[in-house]
């Protein structure tokens, strides 16, 4: 017999693993919400560049990733919709499995972090690991030891229990998943207030314009361009080719950004926020940010060309050239948006 999702659970395609998994949970609880609104309410857009130790350089468009001083998009979006979201982590695989089994045996879908490098339905390079991927465990058959994972695809994937636990317990850096899972209390669910929507927008603007370090926000975009041109001096040819391919993936839709390193999703959020706030000026701002996102897509295409070139180093200037204009446009954009959100 085919493994089926829990009663009332409907799988559907999503854009970003975190907002998509949250939407799956909200929808299952009978509270429809868009991924774009979850991203916006969760202060989820930003920019980060880092190159630490022997790890490959990284471009990211997410903000409010849970760490000391940041509660994480999941909890922030929940707080602004009246949902109590709790994150749980443990170093014990046994405790993590017991907690997961208890929820699944009760017929409750569970949102978990895992390392996508272990998931058999991804076509990833050998040795690739990324432990900040999020899915919903949406079905369970204890007799066969298999689960259903609702990911970004239209239909859920059948995965063996042992594979799931290997992915949850991965220790690969820089983002080991730490067996993280979430619990939800929807007893106080409600629409976001206009004040909360404005606050969420203001927080993203501050993050882009007033970052605590130069690797973040608009400063981070400028730094990323300068640092990228230096990669041939610090990366081996293989590492350079791999990094170009990875950076392209984390800008375009393949990396779960919704395209344009989350700018296209956030542009749609601003259009939705225009209705929530009765502020029509946000609509053209949303359209403008989606255009910026399309410029980011040109950057991604440039990195793809570099990764495929005989000499990737010779293509880095071309790949990153739009970033100077992007940084200028974003600095102006977030400044104007600050005035509308205030």
C-alpha positions, 0 to 999 in steps of 0.5 A, spaced: 500 500 500 502 506 498 504 511 503 499 517 504 500 523 507 496 524 514 489 526 514 487 533 512 495 534 509 495 537 502 502 537 499 503 543 494 509 546 490 513 552 494 518 557 493 523 557 499 524 551 504 522 555 511 516 559 508 514 553 504 514 548 510 511 554 515 505 554 510 504 547 509 503 547 517 498 553 517 494 550 511 494 543 515 491 547 521 486 551 517 489 557 516 491 559 509 497 564 508 502 566 503 509 564 503 510 571 501 507 574 507 510 569 512 517 571 509 515 579 510 512 578 517 518 574 519 523 579 517 526 574 512 530 578 507 537 580 507 544 579 504 550 576 507 557 574 504 562 570 508 568 566 507 570 563 513 576 558 514 577 553 509 569 553 507 567 555 500 565 563 500 557 564 501 552 569 498 545 568 502 539 573 501 536 570 508 536 574 514 533 573 521 536 566 521 536 563 528 542 564 532 544 568 539 540 575 538 535 573 533 529 568 534 529 566 527 523 567 521 519 561 524 518 564 531 518 571 528 512 570 523 508 566 528 509 571 533 506 576 528 500 571 527 498 569 534 502 562 533 506 560 538 512 557 535 517 553 539 524 550 536 527 544 539 534 542 538 538 536 541 545 533 541 541 526 542 539 522 536 535 518 540 531 523 544 530 527 537 527 520 534 523 519 540 520 526 540 518 525 532 515 518 533 510 521 538 508 526 534 507 522 528 504 516 531 499 522 533 498 524 526 501 530 527 506 533 521 512 535 524 517 541 521 524 539 521 531 541 519 536 536 515 542 536 511 539 536 504 545 532 502 543 526 504 536 526 501 536 521 495 531 525 491 536 531 490 541 531 484 546 534 488 554 533 487 557 528 491 560 531 497 555 536 497 552 538 504 547 544 506 544 543 513 539 548 513 534 545 509 527 545 512 521 540 510 515 537 513 514 530 515 507 529 513 506 521 513 509 515 517 508 508 516 512 504 522 511 497 519 515 499 513 520 504 517 518 510 511 516 517 512 513 522 507 517 529 506 513 535 504 519 539 500 518 544 495 515 539 490 508 538 488 508 531 491 511 529 497 517 524 497 518 517 500 524 516 505 527 511 509 527 512 516 534 511 517 536 516 511 531 521 515 535 521 521 542 521 518 540 527 515 537 530 521 543 528 525 548 531 520 555 534 523 557 537 516 559 545 517 557 550 516 550 549 518 549 542 522 541 541 523 542 539 530 536 535 530 532 541 530 524 541 530 518 545 531 512 545 535 506 550 534 500 552 538 495 555 534 490 557 539 491 564 538 492 565 531 490 571 528 491 576 522 497 580 523 496 588 525 498 594 521 503 595 526 506 589 526 506 589 518 510 596 518 515 594 524 517 588 520 518 592 514 522 597 518 526 591 521 528 589 514 530 596 512 534 597 518 538 590 516 539 592 509 542 599 511 545 599 518 548 592 518 552 591 524 558 588 520 560 590 513 558 583 511 551 584 511 546 588 508 547 593 502 555 594 505 555 586 504 553 586 497 559 591 495 564 587 499 561 581 496 563 584 489 570 586 491 571 579 495 569 575 489 574 578 484 579 576 489 577 568 489 582 566 484 588 568 489 585 564 495 581 558 492 583 552 488 581 551 481 576 546 483 574 550 489 573 556 484 568 552 479 564 549 485 563 556 489 561 559 482 556 554 481 553 554 489 553 562 489 548 561 482 544 556 486 543 560 492 541 566 488 536 563 483 530 559 484 534 552 485 536 554 492 529 556 494 529 563 494 523 564 489 528 567 484 532 573 485 535 572 492 528 573 495 527 579 492 522 577 488 518 574 493 519 580 498 516 584 492 510 580 492 510 581 500 510 588 499 504 588 494 500 584 499 502 589 505 499 595 500 492 592 501 493 590 509 496 597 510 491 601 505 498 604 503 497 603 495 504 606 494 507 599 496 505 596 490 510 600 485 515 599 490 514 591 490 514 591 482 521 595 483 524 590 488 522 584 483 526 588 477 532 588 482 531 581 483 531 580 476 538 583 476 540 578 481 538 573 476 543 576 471 548 575 476 546 568 477 547 567 470 554 570 470 556 565 475 553 559 471 557 561 465 563 562 470 562 555 473 562 552 466 568 556 463 574 553 461 577 559 466 572 561 471 577 566 474 576 570 467 568 570 468 568 573 475 568 581 473 563 580 468 558 575 473 559 581 478 558 587 474 551 588 475 552 588 483 555 595 483 548 597 480 544 593 484 547 595 491 546 603 489 539 601 487 538 597 493 541 603 498 536 607 495 530 603 495 530 601 502 531 608 504 525 610 500 521 604 503 523 606 510 519 612 509 513 609 507 513 604 513 515 609 518 
